[in-house]
């Protein structure tokens, strides 16, 4: 089995050393960067399987790093934030980060989140059908591609899995807790803000891609979200 690689980005040497030691114990290949510019360079050169990204960085801050990474690809990102940086966490999630961990954190918690994100993004799904269709949206599971109105749509791995879940349950109201369980994993220790941010990003991409500018994912107040069916107008 190929060793998975993780890029840690933090300007605190003690955190880099601690995470490197513990991730290598779990048999990950670890890369380390101490500023945002180096992080972008290492990400481009080595294509890591996951990035642990501190938001407070010299050279290029973590939010800009996240923005550039999302513009160029769909590598999973776990943000590290300070306890009083809630607005940065929200912005980071909206930019496309998959998860966040608040400092100070336990290594056990971070490792659990790393495993959950990697399991979600690398899982091979075998259940039929390979293609899911709703109106002008086509999701091809075997090729990991999405098309809107016959045009390719670039989604992160998390957004792909979220859309897949909606397409598997057309017309069904899904609570935030159900989405956390089905998309993020049953042992995911996060909260429903993560769901809201991911749905917001997915909606925006679908809205830009569909010719009528309409998003098929609607909010069910007090419950969660639902994918409307094409004939429900």
Residue pairs with C-beta under 8 A, 6 or more apart in sequence:
3 27
3 28
3 29
4 28
4 29
4 49
4 50
4 118
4 122
5 28
5 29
5 30
5 31
5 46
5 47
5 48
5 49
5 50
6 23
6 28
6 29
6 30
6 31
6 48
6 49
6 50
6 51
6 52
6 114
7 30
7 31
7 32
7 33
7 39
7 42
7 43
7 46
7 48
7 50
7 51
7 52
8 15
8 16
8 19
8 20
8 23
8 30
8 31
8 32
8 33
8 51
8 52
9 32
9 33
9 34
9 36
9 38
9 39
9 51
9 52
9 53
9 54
9 57
9 62
9 65
10 16
10 19
10 34
10 52
10 54
10 57
10 80
11 34
11 35
11 54
11 56
11 57
11 58
12 54
13 34
15 54
15 80
16 32
16 34
18 107
19 30
19 52
19 107
19 110
20 30
20 32
22 107
22 111
23 30
23 111
23 114
24 30
26 111
31 42
31 46
31 48
33 39
33 41
33 42
34 58
35 57
35 58
35 59
35 60
36 57
36 58
36 59
36 60
36 61
36 62
36 64
36 65
37 59
37 60
38 59
39 51
39 53
39 57
39 60
39 65
40 60
40 65
40 68
40 69
42 48
43 51
43 69
43 75
44 72
47 75
48 75
49 75
49 76
49 118
49 121
49 122
50 75
50 76
50 77
50 78
50 114
50 117
50 118
50 121
51 69
51 75
51 76
51 77
51 78
52 78
52 80
52 110
52 114
53 62
53 65
53 66
53 77
53 78
53 79
53 80
53 97
54 62
54 79
54 80
54 81
55 61
55 62
55 63
55 79
55 80
55 81
55 82
55 85
55 88
55 92
56 62
56 82
56 85
57 65
60 68
62 79
62 88
62 92
63 88
63 91
63 92
63 95
66 77
66 79
66 92
66 95
66 96
66 97
67 95
67 96
69 75
69 77
69 96
70 77
70 95
70 96
70 156
74 154
74 155
74 156
74 157
74 160
76 98
76 117
76 118
76 121
76 156
76 157
76 158
77 96
77 97
77 98
77 99
78 97
78 98
78 99
78 100
78 101
78 110
78 113
78 114
78 117
79 89
79 92
79 93
79 97
79 99
79 100
79 101
80 100
80 101
80 103
80 105
81 88
81 89
81 92
81 100
81 101
81 102
81 103
82 102
82 103
83 102
83 103
89 100
89 102
89 193
90 193
90 197
92 100
93 100
93 193
93 194
93 197
93 198
94 197
94 200
94 201
96 156
96 158
96 159
96 201
98 117
98 121
98 156
98 157
98 158
99 113
99 116
99 117
99 184
99 190
99 194
100 190
100 194
101 109
101 110
101 113
109 189
112 187
112 189
113 188
113 189
113 190
116 184
116 185
116 187
116 188
119 185
120 157
120 158
120 161
120 183
120 184
120 185
121 157
121 158
121 161
125 141
129 141
130 140
130 141
130 142
131 138
131 139
131 140
131 141
132 138
132 139
132 141
132 164
132 167
132 168
133 139
133 167
134 167
134 170
134 216
134 227
134 229
134 230
135 216
135 229
135 230
136 148
136 149
136 150
136 210
136 211
137 146
137 147
137 148
137 163
137 167
137 206
137 210
137 216
138 146
138 147
138 148
139 145
139 146
139 160
139 163
139 164
139 167
140 146
140 147
141 164
144 160
145 152
146 152
146 153
146 155
146 160
146 163
147 153
148 206
148 209
148 210
149 209
149 210
149 211
151 209
153 205
153 206
153 209
154 205
155 163
155 202
155 205
156 201
158 183
158 198
159 198
159 201
159 202
159 205
161 183
162 179
162 183
162 198
162 199
162 202
163 202
163 206
165 174
165 179
165 182
165 183
166 174
166 217
166 225
166 226
166 227
167 227
169 227
170 227
170 229
171 226
171 227
171 228
171 229
171 232
172 226
172 227
173 220
173 223
173 224
173 225
173 226
174 182
174 224
174 225
174 226
175 223
175 224
176 192
176 195
176 196
176 224
176 225
177 192
177 224
178 224
179 195
179 199
179 224
179 225
180 188
180 190
180 192
180 194
180 195
181 188
183 195
183 198
184 190
184 194
184 195
195 224
199 217
199 225
202 217
203 215
203 217
204 215
206 215
206 216
206 217
207 213
207 214
207 215
210 216
216 227
216 228
217 225
217 226
217 227
217 228
218 225
218 226
218 228
219 225
220 226
